Amino acid sequence: MRPDDIRQLLAAKPFRPFRFTLTDGTSYEVRHPELVYVGRSTIFLGIPAKEEPEQPIYDDFRLIGLLHIMQAEPLDSAAP
């Protein structure tokens, strides 16, 4: 996936939560655009704290290569 594609998803107004699916089958939900930082070849993805999942505070993080992101799809709860 290209950096511009991810930036577009993060900048959507209103923001719609989505899920990344990686080449190894792992998936990550993005509910807070503030927890994703886009680089040229990777993204930094903050994993929300379990005690406060609705707050943009991370407990852990993943550094994910853009080449490993197969798709980004809206979360069902975000569907109109």
N, CA, C and O atoms as a Maestro MAE file, in Angstrom:
{
 s_m_m2io_version
 :::
 2.0.0
}

f_m_ct {
 s_m_title
 :::
 protein
 m_atom[320] {
  # First column is atom index #
  i_m_mmod_type
  r_m_x_coord
  r_m_y_coord
  r_m_z_coord
  i_m_residue_number
  s_m_chain_name
  s_m_pdb_residue_name
  s_m_pdb_atom_name
  i_m_atomic_number
  :::
  1 25 0.857 -1.175 0.000 1 A "MET " " N  " 7
  2 3 0.000 0.000 0.000 1 A "MET " " CA " 6
  3 2 0.898 1.232 0.000 1 A "MET " " C  " 6
  4 15 1.963 1.233 0.617 1 A "MET " " O  " 8
  5 25 0.467 2.272 -0.690 2 A "ARG " " N  " 7
  6 3 1.260 3.497 -0.793 2 A "ARG " " CA " 6
  7 2 1.020 4.418 0.403 2 A "ARG " " C  " 6
  8 15 -0.070 4.419 0.974 2 A "ARG " " O  " 8
  9 25 2.030 5.202 0.786 3 A "PRO " " N  " 7
  10 3 1.859 6.136 1.896 3 A "PRO " " CA " 6
  11 2 0.684 7.094 1.688 3 A "PRO " " C  " 6
  12 15 -0.046 7.394 2.633 3 A "PRO " " O  " 8
  13 25 0.498 7.570 0.462 4 A "ASP " " N  " 7
  14 3 -0.600 8.500 0.184 4 A "ASP " " CA " 6
  15 2 -1.967 7.862 0.408 4 A "ASP " " C  " 6
  16 15 -2.899 8.537 0.845 4 A "ASP " " O  " 8
  17 25 -2.096 6.574 0.116 5 A "ASP " " N  " 7
  18 3 -3.361 5.875 0.350 5 A "ASP " " CA " 6
  19 2 -3.698 5.856 1.835 5 A "ASP " " C  " 6
  20 15 -4.845 6.077 2.224 5 A "ASP " " O  " 8
  21 25 -2.694 5.592 2.655 6 A "ILE " " N  " 7
  22 3 -2.916 5.544 4.096 6 A "ILE " " CA " 6
  23 2 -3.217 6.941 4.637 6 A "ILE " " C  " 6
  24 15 -4.120 7.107 5.457 6 A "ILE " " O  " 8
  25 25 -2.473 7.935 4.187 7 A "ARG " " N  " 7
  26 3 -2.735 9.320 4.632 7 A "ARG " " CA " 6
  27 2 -4.156 9.750 4.277 7 A "ARG " " C  " 6
  28 15 -4.801 10.457 5.051 7 A "ARG " " O  " 8
  29 25 -4.639 9.332 3.126 8 A "GLN " " N  " 7
  30 3 -6.002 9.669 2.716 8 A "GLN " " CA " 6
  31 2 -7.028 9.043 3.662 8 A "GLN " " C  " 6
  32 15 -7.995 9.697 4.051 8 A "GLN " " O  " 8
  33 25 -6.820 7.787 4.028 9 A "LEU " " N  " 7
  34 3 -7.729 7.128 4.979 9 A "LEU " " CA " 6
  35 2 -7.721 7.844 6.331 9 A "LEU " " C  " 6
  36 15 -8.769 8.024 6.950 9 A "LEU " " O  " 8
  37 25 -6.545 8.246 6.779 10 A "LEU " " N  " 7
  38 3 -6.415 8.891 8.085 10 A "LEU " " CA " 6
  39 2 -6.987 10.310 8.107 10 A "LEU " " C  " 6
  40 15 -7.426 10.785 9.154 10 A "LEU " " O  " 8
  41 25 -6.984 10.981 6.965 11 A "ALA " " N  " 7
  42 3 -7.444 12.370 6.891 11 A "ALA " " CA " 6
  43 2 -8.930 12.500 6.576 11 A "ALA " " C  " 6
  44 15 -9.455 13.614 6.555 11 A "ALA " " O  " 8
  45 25 -9.617 11.393 6.332 12 A "ALA " " N  " 7
  46 3 -11.042 11.445 5.967 12 A "ALA " " CA " 6
  47 2 -11.842 12.184 7.023 12 A "ALA " " C  " 6
  48 15 -11.636 11.997 8.222 12 A "ALA " " O  " 8
  49 25 -12.749 13.019 6.564 13 A "LYS " " N  " 7
  50 3 -13.646 13.764 7.455 13 A "LYS " " CA " 6
  51 2 -15.076 13.397 7.117 13 A "LYS " " C  " 6
  52 15 -15.509 13.691 6.003 13 A "LYS " " O  " 8
  53 25 -15.836 12.778 7.997 14 A "PRO " " N  " 7
  54 3 -15.391 12.319 9.305 14 A "PRO " " CA " 6
  55 2 -14.524 11.071 9.165 14 A "PRO " " C  " 6
  56 15 -14.621 10.337 8.182 14 A "PRO " " O  " 8
  57 25 -13.681 10.848 10.162 15 A "PHE " " N  " 7
  58 3 -12.823 9.669 10.162 15 A "PHE " " CA " 6
  59 2 -13.670 8.418 10.297 15 A "PHE " " C  " 6
  60 15 -14.578 8.364 11.127 15 A "PHE " " O  " 8
  61 25 -13.378 7.415 9.489 16 A "ARG " " N  " 7
  62 3 -14.073 6.118 9.560 16 A "ARG " " CA " 6
  63 2 -13.064 5.063 9.982 16 A "ARG " " C  " 6
  64 15 -12.099 4.824 9.256 16 A "ARG " " O  " 8
  65 25 -13.253 4.425 11.128 17 A "PRO " " N  " 7
  66 3 -12.333 3.370 11.561 17 A "PRO " " CA " 6
  67 2 -12.205 2.282 10.493 17 A "PRO " " C  " 6
  68 15 -13.161 1.973 9.782 17 A "PRO " " O  " 8
  69 25 -11.013 1.715 10.398 18 A "PHE " " N  " 7
  70 3 -10.770 0.682 9.395 18 A "PHE " " CA " 6
  71 2 -9.820 -0.369 9.946 18 A "PHE " " C  " 6
  72 15 -9.272 -0.233 11.040 18 A "PHE " " O  " 8
  73 25 -9.644 -1.422 9.156 19 A "ARG " " N  " 7
  74 3 -8.787 -2.545 9.544 19 A "ARG " " CA " 6
  75 2 -7.751 -2.770 8.444 19 A "ARG " " C  " 6
  76 15 -8.091 -2.853 7.264 19 A "ARG " " O  " 8
  77 25 -6.484 -2.868 8.847 20 A "PHE " " N  " 7
  78 3 -5.414 -3.282 7.948 20 A "PHE " " CA " 6
  79 2 -5.313 -4.796 7.996 20 A "PHE " " C  " 6
  80 15 -5.384 -5.380 9.077 20 A "PHE " " O  " 8
  81 25 -5.147 -5.448 6.847 21 A "THR " " N  " 7
  82 3 -4.841 -6.873 6.793 21 A "THR " " CA " 6
  83 2 -3.466 -7.015 6.159 21 A "THR " " C  " 6
  84 15 -3.194 -6.447 5.101 21 A "THR " " O  " 8
  85 25 -2.602 -7.779 6.820 22 A "LEU " " N  " 7
  86 3 -1.225 -7.956 6.363 22 A "LEU " " CA " 6
  87 2 -1.053 -9.253 5.584 22 A "LEU " " C  " 6
  88 15 -1.930 -10.117 5.589 22 A "LEU " " O  " 8
  89 25 0.076 -9.374 4.924 23 A "THR " " N  " 7
  90 3 0.345 -10.551 4.102 23 A "THR " " CA " 6
  91 2 0.367 -11.846 4.897 23 A "THR " " C  " 6
  92 15 0.109 -12.911 4.336 23 A "THR " " O  " 8
  93 25 0.669 -11.782 6.196 24 A "ASP " " N  " 7
  94 3 0.692 -13.004 7.010 24 A "ASP " " CA " 6
  95 2 -0.671 -13.321 7.628 24 A "ASP " " C  " 6
  96 15 -0.796 -14.266 8.407 24 A "ASP " " O  " 8
  97 25 -1.696 -12.528 7.280 25 A "GLY " " N  " 7
  98 3 -3.042 -12.760 7.785 25 A "GLY " " CA " 6
  99 2 -3.382 -11.975 9.038 25 A "GLY " " C  " 6
  100 15 -4.544 -11.930 9.443 25 A "GLY " " O  " 8
  101 25 -2.387 -11.357 9.658 26 A "THR " " N  " 7
  102 3 -2.627 -10.537 10.841 26 A "THR " " CA " 6
  103 2 -3.443 -9.312 10.444 26 A "THR " " C  " 6
  104 15 -3.271 -8.770 9.352 26 A "THR " " O  " 8
  105 25 -4.330 -8.881 11.334 27 A "SER " " N  " 7
  106 3 -5.078 -7.651 11.063 27 A "SER " " CA " 6
  107 2 -5.018 -6.747 12.286 27 A "SER " " C  " 6
  108 15 -4.914 -7.208 13.422 27 A "SER " " O  " 8
  109 25 -5.085 -5.456 12.021 28 A "TYR " " N  " 7
  110 3 -5.055 -4.438 13.067 28 A "TYR " " CA " 6
  111 2 -6.147 -3.424 12.796 28 A "TYR " " C  " 6
  112 15 -6.308 -2.955 11.669 28 A "TYR " " O  " 8
  113 25 -6.899 -3.089 13.838 29 A "GLU " " N  " 7
  114 3 -7.928 -2.067 13.717 29 A "GLU " " CA " 6
  115 2 -7.329 -0.698 13.988 29 A "GLU " " C  " 6
  116 15 -6.501 -0.528 14.883 29 A "GLU " " O  " 8
  117 25 -7.764 0.267 13.203 30 A "VAL " " N  " 7
  118 3 -7.348 1.651 13.396 30 A "VAL " " CA " 6
  119 2 -8.599 2.434 13.763 30 A "VAL " " C  " 6
  120 15 -9.442 2.712 12.909 30 A "VAL " " O  " 8
  121 25 -8.712 2.787 15.030 31 A "ARG " " N  " 7
  122 3 -9.859 3.546 15.514 31 A "ARG " " CA " 6
  123 2 -9.504 4.987 15.830 31 A "ARG " " C  " 6
  124 15 -10.387 5.820 16.033 31 A "ARG " " O  " 8
  125 25 -8.212 5.280 15.871 32 A "HIS " " N  " 7
  126 3 -7.722 6.617 16.187 32 A "HIS " " CA " 6
  127 2 -6.648 7.012 15.179 32 A "HIS " " C  " 6
  128 15 -5.556 6.445 15.202 32 A "HIS " " O  " 8
  129 25 -6.926 7.962 14.303 33 A "PRO " " N  " 7
  130 3 -5.909 8.353 13.325 33 A "PRO " " CA " 6
  131 2 -4.657 8.922 13.986 33 A "PRO " " C  " 6
  132 15 -3.586 8.941 13.379 33 A "PRO " " O  " 8
  133 25 -4.790 9.387 15.233 34 A "GLU " " N  " 7
  134 3 -3.661 9.950 15.950 34 A "GLU " " CA " 6
  135 2 -2.605 8.912 16.314 34 A "GLU " " C  " 6
  136 15 -1.483 9.270 16.672 34 A "GLU " " O  " 8
  137 25 -2.955 7.628 16.226 35 A "LEU " " N  " 7
  138 3 -2.036 6.564 16.608 35 A "LEU " " CA " 6
  139 2 -1.313 5.939 15.417 35 A "LEU " " C  " 6
  140 15 -0.670 4.900 15.559 35 A "LEU " " O  " 8
  141 25 -1.417 6.570 14.241 36 A "VAL " " N  " 7
  142 3 -0.746 6.047 13.054 36 A "VAL " " CA " 6
  143 2 0.160 7.137 12.484 36 A "VAL " " C  " 6
  144 15 -0.284 8.254 12.218 36 A "VAL " " O  " 8
  145 25 1.428 6.796 12.304 37 A "TYR " " N  " 7
  146 3 2.392 7.697 11.680 37 A "TYR " " CA " 6
  147 2 2.914 7.019 10.429 37 A "TYR " " C  " 6
  148 15 3.365 5.875 10.468 37 A "TYR " " O  " 8
  149 25 2.848 7.739 9.318 38 A "VAL " " N  " 7
  150 3 3.190 7.166 8.017 38 A "VAL " " CA " 6
  151 2 4.592 7.598 7.602 38 A "VAL " " C  " 6
  152 15 4.913 8.786 7.589 38 A "VAL " " O  " 8
  153 25 5.416 6.613 7.263 39 A "GLY " " N  " 7
  154 3 6.749 6.873 6.730 39 A "GLY " " CA " 6
  155 2 6.802 6.485 5.261 39 A "GLY " " C  " 6
  156 15 5.782 6.137 4.666 39 A "GLY " " O  " 8
  157 25 7.975 6.544 4.686 40 A "ARG " " N  " 7
  158 3 8.126 6.191 3.271 40 A "ARG " " CA " 6
  159 2 7.881 4.714 3.009 40 A "ARG " " C  " 6
  160 15 7.279 4.345 2.000 40 A "ARG " " O  " 8
  161 25 8.351 3.869 3.926 41 A "SER " " N  " 7
  162 3 8.225 2.437 3.689 41 A "SER " " CA " 6
  163 2 7.597 1.679 4.860 41 A "SER " " C  " 6
  164 15 7.409 0.465 4.776 41 A "SER " " O  " 8
  165 25 7.271 2.378 5.948 42 A "THR " " N  " 7
  166 3 6.664 1.744 7.115 42 A "THR " " CA " 6
  167 2 5.600 2.652 7.720 42 A "THR " " C  " 6
  168 15 5.528 3.844 7.423 42 A "THR " " O  " 8
  169 25 4.779 2.055 8.575 43 A "ILE " " N  " 7
  170 3 3.903 2.856 9.432 43 A "ILE " " CA " 6
  171 2 4.191 2.459 10.875 43 A "ILE " " C  " 6
  172 15 4.541 1.315 11.166 43 A "ILE " " O  " 8
  173 25 4.036 3.418 11.758 44 A "PHE " " N  " 7
  174 3 4.049 3.185 13.197 44 A "PHE " " CA " 6
  175 2 2.588 3.117 13.594 44 A "PHE " " C  " 6
  176 15 1.834 4.061 13.355 44 A "PHE " " O  " 8
  177 25 2.181 2.014 14.198 45 A "LEU " " N  " 7
  178 3 0.788 1.817 14.590 45 A "LEU " " CA " 6
  179 2 0.714 1.610 16.095 45 A "LEU " " C  " 6
  180 15 1.178 0.591 16.607 45 A "LEU " " O  " 8
  181 25 0.136 2.568 16.803 46 A "GLY " " N  " 7
  182 3 -0.050 2.445 18.238 46 A "GLY " " CA " 6
  183 2 -1.223 1.522 18.534 46 A "GLY " " C  " 6
  184 15 -2.285 1.646 17.926 46 A "GLY " " O  " 8
  185 25 -1.029 0.598 19.469 47 A "ILE " " N  " 7
  186 3 -2.087 -0.321 19.898 47 A "ILE " " CA " 6
  187 2 -2.729 0.292 21.139 47 A "ILE " " C  " 6
  188 15 -2.059 0.449 22.159 47 A "ILE " " O  " 8
  189 25 -4.030 0.645 21.074 48 A "PRO " " N  " 7
  190 3 -4.671 1.336 22.198 48 A "PRO " " CA " 6
  191 2 -4.570 0.566 23.516 48 A "PRO " " C  " 6
  192 15 -4.590 -0.664 23.545 48 A "PRO " " O  " 8
  193 25 -4.461 1.326 24.593 49 A "ALA " " N  " 7
  194 3 -4.423 0.743 25.934 49 A "ALA " " CA " 6
  195 2 -5.731 0.010 26.203 49 A "ALA " " C  " 6
  196 15 -6.803 0.530 25.894 49 A "ALA " " O  " 8
  197 25 -5.660 -1.182 26.771 50 A "LYS " " N  " 7
  198 3 -6.861 -1.979 27.026 50 A "LYS " " CA " 6
  199 2 -7.784 -1.312 28.037 50 A "LYS " " C  " 6
  200 15 -9.002 -1.480 27.978 50 A "LYS " " O  " 8
  201 25 -7.206 -0.559 28.962 51 A "GLU " " N  " 7
  202 3 -8.023 0.102 29.983 51 A "GLU " " CA " 6
  203 2 -8.836 1.261 29.408 51 A "GLU " " C  " 6
  204 15 -9.892 1.610 29.934 51 A "GLU " " O  " 8
  205 25 -8.333 1.850 28.327 52 A "GLU " " N  " 7
  206 3 -8.999 3.003 27.726 52 A "GLU " " CA " 6
  207 2 -9.009 2.883 26.203 52 A "GLU " " C  " 6
  208 15 -8.376 3.692 25.525 52 A "GLU " " O  " 8
  209 25 -9.719 1.884 25.644 53 A "PRO " " N  " 7
  210 3 -9.670 1.665 24.191 53 A "PRO " " CA " 6
  211 2 -10.258 2.799 23.362 53 A "PRO " " C  " 6
  212 15 -9.954 2.919 22.175 53 A "PRO " " O  " 8
  213 25 -11.082 3.620 23.965 54 A "GLU " " N  " 7
  214 3 -11.696 4.720 23.212 54 A "GLU " " CA " 6
  215 2 -10.850 5.991 23.227 54 A "GLU " " C  " 6
  216 15 -11.209 6.985 22.594 54 A "GLU " " O  " 8
  217 25 -9.732 5.962 23.944 55 A "GLN " " N  " 7
  218 3 -8.836 7.113 24.006 55 A "GLN " " CA " 6
  219 2 -7.631 6.874 23.101 55 A "GLN " " C  " 6
  220 15 -7.178 5.738 22.964 55 A "GLN " " O  " 8
  221 25 -7.105 7.937 22.481 56 A "PRO " " N  " 7
  222 3 -5.928 7.764 21.617 56 A "PRO " " CA " 6
  223 2 -4.633 7.683 22.428 56 A "PRO " " C  " 6
  224 15 -3.719 8.489 22.252 56 A "PRO " " O  " 8
  225 25 -4.578 6.683 23.325 57 A "ILE " " N  " 7
  226 3 -3.403 6.440 24.155 57 A "ILE " " CA " 6
  227 2 -2.947 5.018 23.858 57 A "ILE " " C  " 6
  228 15 -3.746 4.084 23.926 57 A "ILE " " O  " 8
  229 25 -1.660 4.843 23.526 58 A "TYR " " N  " 7
  230 3 -1.232 3.497 23.182 58 A "TYR " " CA " 6
  231 2 -0.454 2.825 24.307 58 A "TYR " " C  " 6
  232 15 0.256 3.471 25.078 58 A "TYR " " O  " 8
  233 25 -0.612 1.511 24.372 59 A "ASP " " N  " 7
  234 3 0.067 0.641 25.330 59 A "ASP " " CA " 6
  235 2 1.275 -0.021 24.676 59 A "ASP " " C  " 6
  236 15 2.296 -0.266 25.318 59 A "ASP " " O  " 8
  237 25 1.133 -0.299 23.402 60 A "ASP " " N  " 7
  238 3 2.138 -1.030 22.639 60 A "ASP " " CA " 6
  239 2 2.117 -0.466 21.222 60 A "ASP " " C  " 6
  240 15 1.258 0.352 20.893 60 A "ASP " " O  " 8
  241 25 3.041 -0.891 20.394 61 A "PHE " " N  " 7
  242 3 3.055 -0.413 19.013 61 A "PHE " " CA " 6
  243 2 3.601 -1.484 18.095 61 A "PHE " " C  " 6
  244 15 4.238 -2.443 18.532 61 A "PHE " " O  " 8
  245 25 3.336 -1.300 16.808 62 A "ARG " " N  " 7
  246 3 3.890 -2.160 15.763 62 A "ARG " " CA " 6
  247 2 4.503 -1.251 14.697 62 A "ARG " " C  " 6
  248 15 3.970 -0.185 14.389 62 A "ARG " " O  " 8
  249 25 5.616 -1.688 14.150 63 A "LEU " " N  " 7
  250 3 6.220 -1.040 12.997 63 A "LEU " " CA " 6
  251 2 5.958 -1.980 11.829 63 A "LEU " " C  " 6
  252 15 6.467 -3.101 11.808 63 A "LEU " " O  " 8
  253 25 5.168 -1.533 10.858 64 A "ILE " " N  " 7
  254 3 4.689 -2.402 9.781 64 A "ILE " " CA " 6
  255 2 5.201 -1.895 8.441 64 A "ILE " " C  " 6
  256 15 5.056 -0.716 8.118 64 A "ILE " " O  " 8
  257 25 5.798 -2.783 7.667 65 A "GLY " " N  " 7
  258 3 6.244 -2.439 6.322 65 A "GLY " " CA " 6
  259 2 5.044 -2.245 5.399 65 A "GLY " " C  " 6
  260 15 4.123 -3.062 5.387 65 A "GLY " " O  " 8
  261 25 5.060 -1.169 4.633 66 A "LEU " " N  " 7
  262 3 3.935 -0.888 3.730 66 A "LEU " " CA " 6
  263 2 3.726 -2.010 2.715 66 A "LEU " " C  " 6
  264 15 2.600 -2.250 2.279 66 A "LEU " " O  " 8
  265 25 4.795 -2.692 2.341 67 A "LEU " " N  " 7
  266 3 4.666 -3.800 1.384 67 A "LEU " " CA " 6
  267 2 3.861 -4.955 1.950 67 A "LEU " " C  " 6
  268 15 3.372 -5.797 1.197 67 A "LEU " " O  " 8
  269 25 3.716 -5.007 3.278 68 A "HIS " " N  " 7
  270 3 2.982 -6.103 3.910 68 A "HIS " " CA " 6
  271 2 1.501 -5.787 4.134 68 A "HIS " " C  " 6
  272 15 0.747 -6.652 4.578 68 A "HIS " " O  " 8
  273 25 1.087 -4.576 3.835 69 A "ILE " " N  " 7
  274 3 -0.332 -4.223 3.999 69 A "ILE " " CA " 6
  275 2 -1.054 -4.590 2.714 69 A "ILE " " C  " 6
  276 15 -0.855 -3.959 1.676 69 A "ILE " " O  " 8
  277 25 -1.900 -5.623 2.792 70 A "MET " " N  " 7
  278 3 -2.628 -6.096 1.613 70 A "MET " " CA " 6
  279 2 -3.870 -5.270 1.349 70 A "MET " " C  " 6
  280 15 -4.189 -4.972 0.198 70 A "MET " " O  " 8
  281 25 -4.585 -4.890 2.428 71 A "GLN " " N  " 7
  282 3 -5.830 -4.145 2.239 71 A "GLN " " CA " 6
  283 2 -6.167 -3.351 3.482 71 A "GLN " " C  " 6
  284 15 -5.678 -3.617 4.579 71 A "GLN " " O  " 8
  285 25 -7.010 -2.380 3.269 72 A "ALA " " N  " 7
  286 3 -7.601 -1.610 4.357 72 A "ALA " " CA " 6
  287 2 -9.106 -1.601 4.087 72 A "ALA " " C  " 6
  288 15 -9.550 -1.213 3.007 72 A "ALA " " O  " 8
  289 25 -9.881 -2.031 5.080 73 A "GLU " " N  " 7
  290 3 -11.321 -2.098 4.891 73 A "GLU " " CA " 6
  291 2 -12.018 -1.428 6.071 73 A "GLU " " C  " 6
  292 15 -11.536 -1.504 7.201 73 A "GLU " " O  " 8
  293 25 -13.152 -0.771 5.814 74 A "PRO " " N  " 7
  294 3 -13.881 -0.134 6.919 74 A "PRO " " CA " 6
  295 2 -14.366 -1.188 7.908 74 A "PRO " " C  " 6
  296 15 -14.708 -2.306 7.524 74 A "PRO " " O  " 8
  297 25 -14.391 -0.818 9.177 75 A "LEU " " N  " 7
  298 3 -14.942 -1.705 10.187 75 A "LEU " " CA " 6
  299 2 -16.458 -1.735 10.033 75 A "LEU " " C  " 6
  300 15 -17.069 -0.728 9.674 75 A "LEU " " O  " 8
  301 25 -17.062 -2.882 10.304 76 A "ASP " " N  " 7
  302 3 -18.513 -3.031 10.156 76 A "ASP " " CA " 6
  303 2 -19.274 -1.994 10.956 76 A "ASP " " C  " 6
  304 15 -20.287 -1.469 10.495 76 A "ASP " " O  " 8
  305 25 -18.789 -1.693 12.165 77 A "SER " " N  " 7
  306 3 -19.486 -0.729 13.014 77 A "SER " " CA " 6
  307 2 -19.435 0.675 12.434 77 A "SER " " C  " 6
  308 15 -20.207 1.544 12.840 77 A "SER " " O  " 8
  309 25 -18.524 0.906 11.479 78 A "ALA " " N  " 7
  310 3 -18.416 2.225 10.870 78 A "ALA " " CA " 6
  311 2 -19.213 2.350 9.592 78 A "ALA " " C  " 6
  312 15 -19.254 3.423 8.991 78 A "ALA " " O  " 8
  313 25 -19.848 1.271 9.164 79 A "ALA " " N  " 7
  314 3 -20.616 1.312 7.917 79 A "ALA " " CA " 6
  315 2 -21.835 2.213 8.090 79 A "ALA " " C  " 6
  316 15 -22.457 2.213 9.153 79 A "ALA " " O  " 8
  317 25 -22.186 2.991 7.044 80 A "PRO " " N  " 7
  318 3 -23.348 3.891 7.157 80 A "PRO " " CA " 6
  319 2 -24.648 3.131 7.254 80 A "PRO " " C  " 6
  320 15 -25.713 3.740 7.354 80 A "PRO " " O  " 8
  :::
 }
 m_bond[319] {
  # First column is bond index #
  i_m_from
  i_m_to
  i_m_order
  :::
  1 1 2 1
  2 2 3 1
  3 3 4 2
  4 3 5 1
  5 5 6 1
  6 6 7 1
  7 7 8 2
  8 7 9 1
  9 9 10 1
  10 10 11 1
  11 11 12 2
  12 11 13 1
  13 13 14 1
  14 14 15 1
  15 15 16 2
  16 15 17 1
  17 17 18 1
  18 18 19 1
  19 19 20 2
  20 19 21 1
  21 21 22 1
  22 22 23 1
  23 23 24 2
  24 23 25 1
  25 25 26 1
  26 26 27 1
  27 27 28 2
  28 27 29 1
  29 29 30 1
  30 30 31 1
  31 31 32 2
  32 31 33 1
  33 33 34 1
  34 34 35 1
  35 35 36 2
  36 35 37 1
  37 37 38 1
  38 38 39 1
  39 39 40 2
  40 39 41 1
  41 41 42 1
  42 42 43 1
  43 43 44 2
  44 43 45 1
  45 45 46 1
  46 46 47 1
  47 47 48 2
  48 47 49 1
  49 49 50 1
  50 50 51 1
  51 51 52 2
  52 51 53 1
  53 53 54 1
  54 54 55 1
  55 55 56 2
  56 55 57 1
  57 57 58 1
  58 58 59 1
  59 59 60 2
  60 59 61 1
  61 61 62 1
  62 62 63 1
  63 63 64 2
  64 63 65 1
  65 65 66 1
  66 66 67 1
  67 67 68 2
  68 67 69 1
  69 69 70 1
  70 70 71 1
  71 71 72 2
  72 71 73 1
  73 73 74 1
  74 74 75 1
  75 75 76 2
  76 75 77 1
  77 77 78 1
  78 78 79 1
  79 79 80 2
  80 79 81 1
  81 81 82 1
  82 82 83 1
  83 83 84 2
  84 83 85 1
  85 85 86 1
  86 86 87 1
  87 87 88 2
  88 87 89 1
  89 89 90 1
  90 90 91 1
  91 91 92 2
  92 91 93 1
  93 93 94 1
  94 94 95 1
  95 95 96 2
  96 95 97 1
  97 97 98 1
  98 98 99 1
  99 99 100 2
  100 99 101 1
  101 101 102 1
  102 102 103 1
  103 103 104 2
  104 103 105 1
  105 105 106 1
  106 106 107 1
  107 107 108 2
  108 107 109 1
  109 109 110 1
  110 110 111 1
  111 111 112 2
  112 111 113 1
  113 113 114 1
  114 114 115 1
  115 115 116 2
  116 115 117 1
  117 117 118 1
  118 118 119 1
  119 119 120 2
  120 119 121 1
  121 121 122 1
  122 122 123 1
  123 123 124 2
  124 123 125 1
  125 125 126 1
  126 126 127 1
  127 127 128 2
  128 127 129 1
  129 129 130 1
  130 130 131 1
  131 131 132 2
  132 131 133 1
  133 133 134 1
  134 134 135 1
  135 135 136 2
  136 135 137 1
  137 137 138 1
  138 138 139 1
  139 139 140 2
  140 139 141 1
  141 141 142 1
  142 142 143 1
  143 143 144 2
  144 143 145 1
  145 145 146 1
  146 146 147 1
  147 147 148 2
  148 147 149 1
  149 149 150 1
  150 150 151 1
  151 151 152 2
  152 151 153 1
  153 153 154 1
  154 154 155 1
  155 155 156 2
  156 155 157 1
  157 157 158 1
  158 158 159 1
  159 159 160 2
  160 159 161 1
  161 161 162 1
  162 162 163 1
  163 163 164 2
  164 163 165 1
  165 165 166 1
  166 166 167 1
  167 167 168 2
  168 167 169 1
  169 169 170 1
  170 170 171 1
  171 171 172 2
  172 171 173 1
  173 173 174 1
  174 174 175 1
  175 175 176 2
  176 175 177 1
  177 177 178 1
  178 178 179 1
  179 179 180 2
  180 179 181 1
  181 181 182 1
  182 182 183 1
  183 183 184 2
  184 183 185 1
  185 185 186 1
  186 186 187 1
  187 187 188 2
  188 187 189 1
  189 189 190 1
  190 190 191 1
  191 191 192 2
  192 191 193 1
  193 193 194 1
  194 194 195 1
  195 195 196 2
  196 195 197 1
  197 197 198 1
  198 198 199 1
  199 199 200 2
  200 199 201 1
  201 201 202 1
  202 202 203 1
  203 203 204 2
  204 203 205 1
  205 205 206 1
  206 206 207 1
  207 207 208 2
  208 207 209 1
  209 209 210 1
  210 210 211 1
  211 211 212 2
  212 211 213 1
  213 213 214 1
  214 214 215 1
  215 215 216 2
  216 215 217 1
  217 217 218 1
  218 218 219 1
  219 219 220 2
  220 219 221 1
  221 221 222 1
  222 222 223 1
  223 223 224 2
  224 223 225 1
  225 225 226 1
  226 226 227 1
  227 227 228 2
  228 227 229 1
  229 229 230 1
  230 230 231 1
  231 231 232 2
  232 231 233 1
  233 233 234 1
  234 234 235 1
  235 235 236 2
  236 235 237 1
  237 237 238 1
  238 238 239 1
  239 239 240 2
  240 239 241 1
  241 241 242 1
  242 242 243 1
  243 243 244 2
  244 243 245 1
  245 245 246 1
  246 246 247 1
  247 247 248 2
  248 247 249 1
  249 249 250 1
  250 250 251 1
  251 251 252 2
  252 251 253 1
  253 253 254 1
  254 254 255 1
  255 255 256 2
  256 255 257 1
  257 257 258 1
  258 258 259 1
  259 259 260 2
  260 259 261 1
  261 261 262 1
  262 262 263 1
  263 263 264 2
  264 263 265 1
  265 265 266 1
  266 266 267 1
  267 267 268 2
  268 267 269 1
  269 269 270 1
  270 270 271 1
  271 271 272 2
  272 271 273 1
  273 273 274 1
  274 274 275 1
  275 275 276 2
  276 275 277 1
  277 277 278 1
  278 278 279 1
  279 279 280 2
  280 279 281 1
  281 281 282 1
  282 282 283 1
  283 283 284 2
  284 283 285 1
  285 285 286 1
  286 286 287 1
  287 287 288 2
  288 287 289 1
  289 289 290 1
  290 290 291 1
  291 291 292 2
  292 291 293 1
  293 293 294 1
  294 294 295 1
  295 295 296 2
  296 295 297 1
  297 297 298 1
  298 298 299 1
  299 299 300 2
  300 299 301 1
  301 301 302 1
  302 302 303 1
  303 303 304 2
  304 303 305 1
  305 305 306 1
  306 306 307 1
  307 307 308 2
  308 307 309 1
  309 309 310 1
  310 310 311 1
  311 311 312 2
  312 311 313 1
  313 313 314 1
  314 314 315 1
  315 315 316 2
  316 315 317 1
  317 317 318 1
  318 318 319 1
  319 319 320 2
  :::
 }
}
